[in-house]
Amino acid sequence: MLWRCKRSLFYTAQRTQILKTIISFKSIHQISSPKVCATTHQDFPIILAPHIVHSTLLNCPSDLIALSFFIWCAKQRDYFHDVQSFDHMISVVTRLTGRFETVRGLVGELARVGCVIKAKTFLLFLRIYWRGEMYGMVLEAFDEMGRFGFTPNTFARNIVMDVLFKIGRVDLGIKVLKETQLPNFLSFNIALCNLCKLNDVSNVKDVIGMMVRKGFYPNVRMFEILLNCFCKMGRIAEAYQLLGLMITLGTSLSVNAWTVLIDGFRRLRRLDMASYLWEKMVQNGCSPNVVTYTSLIKGFMEAKMFSIAFSFLDMLESEGHAPDLVFHNVLIDCLSKMGSYDDALDVYDGLLELKLVPDSYTFCSLLSTVCLSGRFSLLPKLVCGLEVEADLVVYNALLSYFCKAGFPNQAVKLYNTMLDKGFRPDNYSFVGLLRGLCGARKIDEAINVYQGIVMNNPAVNAHVHTAIVDRLIEAGRCHKAIQLFRRAIVEKYPLDVVSYTVAIRGLLKGGRTEEAYILYSQMKHIAVPPNAHTYRVMLLSFCKERNIKMVKRLLQDVIDARIELDYHTSIRLIKFIFKFHSSSSAVNQLVEMCNLGLIPDEMWRKLGLLSDETMTPVSLFDGFVPCERRAGNANHLLLNGGVGR
């Protein structure tokens, strides 16, 4: 009984303190630019302004009083809390939630101190938890809202839908959207933004259809986001459909929309279409910006069409655009990849003259340049005085640098430092660690670490599996490498064409030819098409073993898949066939490959066999006589004209 009395006195004191806070707030009557003047009684006007409310919240004697006052203000007519007040309440509600453990416990405490619980109370909780990224509490508050007999409105459902998308529950997010009786523009906008971030093209298309059927249409910014999503994923057909919708609605293409389309075709290496769109953009009176030109220059430099790339660079300068940091980062990256290391370093030096502050991506581009050029000693001089915030991208780039520069132990130490600083490693981090351990000859430790990685992160990408298999093969542990690869297949880990090619190389290196061909057949069966490098690895190995049967099988697959062979592989292949196995069927395959353009003309020119423009490589085989009836024409021409010299 005494306990009940004390508890009653405590809640009475709490209610009294809250009332005092409100009464003292009522006494303020001279506020500049008031947002609202609420009146609870004719003689006591309540003037509310966001900065005064925020100040009062800061001075509240307890978190419970602050929350009660915050809720009371929100109930006043025509008053809406500003961002500053909501941000302050995040820490307040976080402490109260920790104290009372659940949303139900906190709401019950508010009721005990005299706060009337209404639907708006839960809406405020939803918004605070949402803004504070406390997603579990958002879902709990939503459930409690229903238990108290309140029907969540569209605003509440929008918040929950956004949270479900953010925690990866796309299926439930879509379900909430479909079950919302009165969805508004924001409902679809939230869904589309999240789905685009997830690159979920299928659901994006479905939501666009739902949106249009409900009489809503994307705004200009949303059209840009959707175009970027489709183009980034290579879904140009869908991008064109969206473009048609924009034209139908009379939405003019902004410079951002044009740039997204141009960059989409650049990603697909359709530079002809990218140039065409640039021309149409200019014709329609839309001026390209730095981002537009950056995409075009990057595309043509990657395609080694340098004259066109530099012509766009001239246009960029002549039109008075100031190249930004992103442009310089792209230029450094492109120049280093094409082997122009000095030019890439000159671009970096020019950043300081333009007073552009290098960022983490500049630093990573520098690391890439140093690694590709092999000038590892340059790095300390280049980064001296450079202040870059160490993020995950920087750590991953440094891991790669240490491995390539021959400092594997430093890579392992850096990985541990990264963990100590609270960074969560990603696939690139795992690859750097595995390469570092293998480079330091800690092979068994690398195997144990890999097994721990896949146990705790079964969704790691193919690059991680490829890295350990490749390094084990390089270390002479082919049997263990193949064992791990076979386990990855059984466990259905994500593997790509590079993974299979590396495993095939390991089998061939270990003399397990039949197993290599079986694995090659398996990859085709599970719809992982071999690429040019896969055929290069296998053809060179079978030529070395003088296995004409396997060579002919692979050549037929090359013809069927229309894979163009590189110069070196073509030389070795032709030398092998004509020197050791001049069978008519193999030569016929070479003829067909020449007809299809699968053997580069560069090879014939370097051999001196293609000097006349009217001459075709196929004509070189016209005089061929099989081995048993060799007259010498084609064989003599090929064998003495340069092959094998």
ZIHU-V398537 format. One record per backbone hydrogen bond with DSSP energy under -1.0 kcal/mol. NH is the residue of the N-H (numbers start at 1). CO is the residue of the C=O. If there is no record, write none. Layout:
nh = {NH/NH}
co = {CO/CO}
This chain:
nh = {5/6/7/8/9/10/11/12/13/14/15/16/17/18/19/20/21/22/23/24/25/26/28/36/38/44/46/48/53/54/55/56/57/58/59/66/67/68/69/70/71/72/73/74/75/76/79/86/87/88/89/92/93/94/95/96/97/98/99/100/101/102/106/107/108/109/110/111/112/113/114/115/122/123/124/125/126/127/128/129/130/131/132/133/134/135/138/139/140/141/142/143/144/145/146/147/148/149/150/157/158/159/160/161/162/163/164/165/166/167/168/169/170/173/174/175/176/177/178/179/188/189/190/191/192/193/194/195/196/197/198/199/200/201/204/205/206/207/208/209/210/211/212/213/214/215/216/223/224/225/226/227/228/229/230/231/232/233/234/235/236/239/240/241/242/243/244/245/246/247/248/249/251/258/259/260/261/262/263/264/265/266/267/268/269/270/271/274/275/276/277/278/279/280/281/282/283/284/285/286/293/294/295/296/297/298/299/300/301/302/303/304/305/309/310/311/312/313/314/315/316/317/318/319/320/321/328/329/330/331/332/333/334/335/336/337/338/339/340/341/344/345/346/347/348/349/350/351/354/355/356/363/364/365/366/367/368/369/370/371/372/373/374/376/378/382/383/386/391/395/396/397/398/399/400/401/402/403/404/405/407/411/412/413/414/415/416/417/418/419/420/421/422/423/430/431/432/433/434/435/436/437/438/439/440/441/442/446/447/448/449/450/451/452/453/454/455/456/457/460/464/466/467/468/469/470/471/472/473/474/475/476/477/481/482/483/484/485/486/487/488/489/490/491/492/493/500/501/502/503/504/505/506/507/508/509/510/511/512/513/516/517/518/519/520/521/522/523/524/525/526/527/528/535/536/537/538/539/540/541/542/543/544/545/547/548/551/552/553/554/555/556/557/558/559/560/561/563/565/570/571/572/573/574/575/576/577/578/579/580/583/587/588/589/590/591/592/593/594/595/596/598/603/605/606/607/608/609/615/619/620/621/622/624/627/629/630/636/637/638/639/640/643/645}
co = {1/2/3/4/5/6/7/8/9/10/11/12/13/14/15/16/17/18/19/20/21/22/25/48/46/41/38/36/49/50/51/52/53/54/55/62/63/64/65/66/67/68/69/70/71/73/76/82/83/84/85/88/89/90/91/92/93/94/95/96/97/100/102/103/104/105/106/107/108/109/111/110/118/119/120/121/122/123/124/125/126/127/128/130/129/133/134/135/136/137/138/139/140/141/142/143/144/146/145/153/154/155/156/157/158/159/160/161/162/163/165/164/168/169/170/171/172/173/174/175/184/185/186/187/188/189/190/191/192/193/194/196/195/199/200/201/202/203/204/205/206/207/208/209/210/212/211/219/220/221/222/223/224/225/226/227/228/229/231/230/234/235/236/237/238/239/240/241/242/243/244/245/246/254/255/256/257/258/259/260/261/262/263/264/266/265/269/270/271/272/273/274/275/276/277/278/279/280/282/281/289/290/291/292/293/294/295/296/297/298/299/301/300/305/306/307/308/309/310/311/312/313/314/315/317/316/324/325/326/327/328/329/330/331/332/333/334/336/335/339/340/341/342/343/344/345/346/348/350/352/351/359/360/361/362/363/364/365/366/367/368/369/370/374/375/378/379/383/389/391/392/393/394/395/396/397/398/399/400/401/402/407/408/409/410/411/412/413/414/415/416/417/419/418/426/427/428/429/430/431/432/433/434/435/436/438/437/442/443/444/445/446/447/448/449/450/451/452/453/457/461/462/463/464/465/466/467/468/469/470/471/473/472/477/478/479/480/481/482/483/484/485/486/487/489/488/496/497/498/499/500/501/502/503/504/505/506/508/507/511/512/513/514/515/516/517/518/519/520/521/522/524/523/531/532/533/534/535/536/537/538/539/540/541/542/546/547/548/549/550/551/552/553/554/555/556/557/558/598/566/567/568/569/570/571/572/573/574/575/576/581/583/584/585/586/587/588/589/590/591/592/593/600/601/602/603/605/604/612/616/617/618/619/621/582/626/627/632/633/634/635/636/638/642}
